[in-house]
């Protein structure tokens, strides 16, 4: 438990930051899941649209420190290759 005023404040800040990052991560996962579902259905137009919507969300997560930039780049690369492979 926090003992000093400074550590109490840090605990409050950490809780707030955790909530924000959790919401952001959830939003990113939702967008990625929409792309996965569009790929699974075989609809190239829907998959392309979902990928376009997911990209800025993922990159926003990178700029806010939720994801590492290489992780986001890898996810985008793999998803875009799978969308491209759709007939």
For each residue, the residues with C-beta under 8 A, 3 or more apart:
1:
2: 7 8 10 11
3: 7
4: 7 8
5: 8 9
6: 9 10
7: 2 3 4 10 11
8: 2 4 5 11 12
9: 5 6 12 13
10: 2 6 7 13 14
11: 2 7 8 14 15
12: 8 9 15 16
13: 9 10 16 17
14: 10 11 17 18
15: 11 12 18 19
16: 12 13 19 20
17: 13 14 20 21
18: 14 15 21 22
19: 15 16 22 23
20: 16 17 23 24
21: 17 18 24 25 64 65 66
22: 18 19 25 26
23: 19 20 26 27
24: 20 21 27 28 60 61 64 66
25: 21 22 28 29 61 66
26: 22 23 29 30
27: 23 24 30 31 57
28: 24 25 31 32 54 57 58 61 66 67
29: 25 26 32 33
30: 26 27 33 34
31: 27 28 34 35 50 53 54 57 58
32: 28 29 35 36 54 58 75 79
33: 29 30 36 37
34: 30 31 37 38 50 53 54
35: 31 32 38 39 47 50 51 54 79 83
36: 32 33 39 40
37: 33 34 40 41 50
38: 34 35 41 43 46 47 49 50
39: 35 36 42 47 79 82 83 86
40: 36 37
41: 37 38 46
42: 39 86 87
43: 38 46 47 86
44: 47 48 83 86 87
45: 48 49
46: 38 41 43 49 50
47: 35 38 39 43 44 50 51 82 83 86
48: 44 45 51 52 83
49: 38 45 46 52 53
50: 31 34 35 37 38 46 47 53 54
51: 35 47 48 54 55 79 80 83
52: 48 49 55
53: 31 34 49 50 56 57
54: 28 31 32 34 35 50 51 57 58 76 79
55: 51 52 58 59 76
56: 53 59 60
57: 27 28 31 53 54 60 61
58: 28 31 32 54 55 61 62 67 72 75 76
59: 55 56 62 63 72
60: 24 56 57 63 64
61: 24 25 28 57 58 64 66 67 72
62: 58 59 65 66 67 68 69 72
63: 59 60
64: 21 24 60 61
65: 21 62
66: 21 24 25 28 61 62
67: 28 58 61 62 71 72
68: 62 71 72
69: 62 72 73
70: 73 74
71: 67 68 74 75
72: 58 59 61 62 67 68 69 75 76
73: 69 70 76 77
74: 70 71 77 78
75: 32 58 71 72 78 79
76: 54 55 58 72 73 79 80
77: 73 74 80 81
78: 74 75 81 82
79: 32 35 39 51 54 75 76 82 83
80: 51 76 77 83 84
81: 77 78 84 85
82: 39 47 78 79 85 86
83: 35 39 44 47 48 51 79 80 86
84: 80 81
85: 81 82
86: 39 42 43 44 47 82 83
87: 42 44
